[in-house]
Amino acid sequence: MSRLSLFRRDGQSDRVVPPSGHTAWLTSFTAGAMAFLAVFALALSLAAGRLADRWSDALERTATIRLAAPEDQKDVQTKAVLDILATTTGVASARALSDEEQRALLEPWFGPDLPLDALPLPRLIEITEGDPGYDGEGLRQRLAAEAPGAVLDDHTRWRRPLAVAASRLRLLGLLSIALIGTATAAMITLAASAALAANAQVIKVLRLVGARDSYIARAFVRRFTLRALGGAAIGTVLGMIGIALLPSTDTAGGFLTGLGFEGMGWLWPLTLPPLAAVVAFLATRAAAFRKLRELT
């Protein structure tokens, strides 16, 4: 059966399949609902993956030294740490964070009125790694010898979970779309089988006048494929509108940062209607020939 023939109007074969009824709206509604869900599954997985990648990339070339020392020694040990970093191969730059910067880091958790003077907070020193990178173990030994209160955190324990989370979220997104496609195929198969069974008498008459099973199957495949394509197109458009109307980063307080599609990523949902049509074509074709054999 030629796929191009699906788009050729055939008035006689179209009359084999009822243009309305429960199978018509069930096919269109199922395809639309599944496409709508697939848009959100795709958007959430891509956005979460981008966010994890962004966090991982931001932490990859940076490290932090946490200096916990008595107040009267903090400045001396800070200078000692900065001197060590200035002579360490692979360290592009290093600087101690000011009280204002540390306050800004803690403000989201403790509020803007945090009394830093009354809290024994460690001094934070930010390191930017060069290319090639530095020897972490060697730097730790130097810090232990010259600044005992300094602890190097190279963010390894943060990067690894983020990288794993990104890959798993992408996998979950693909799995969700595969499950949605499977559910769509199952529902369209049931609808096509019901339509074939309801038109058993019409099929017998068509056979009596010489119609081949391929001609009868093509009528069902064409009608159900176009119904799925139209329903999926509507569901995809509604899903994309829903994604576009989600709160921006500012109004969401940063929680929905990057949620949705970016740039050329908006083209990804446009692949869903053709995929739904392919699923409907294969599912209906298999169901049609199986049911026609049963009606022989």
Buried (B, 14 or more C-beta within 10 A) or exposed (E): BEEEEBEEEEEEBEEBBBEEEEBBEBBBBBBBBBBBBBBBBBBBBBBBBBBBBBBBEEBBBEBBBBBBBEEEBBEEBBEBBBEBBEEBEBBEEBEBBEEEEBBEEBEEEEEEEBEEEEEEBBBBBBBEBBEEBBEBEEBBEBBEEEBEBBBBBBBEEBBEEBBEBBEBBBEBBEEBBEBBBEBBBEBBBBBBBBBBEBBEEBBEEBBEEEBEBEBBBBBBBBBBBBBBBBBBBBBBBBBBEBBEEBEEEEEEEEEBEBBBBEEEBBEEBEEBBEBBBBBBBBBBBBBBBBBBEEBE
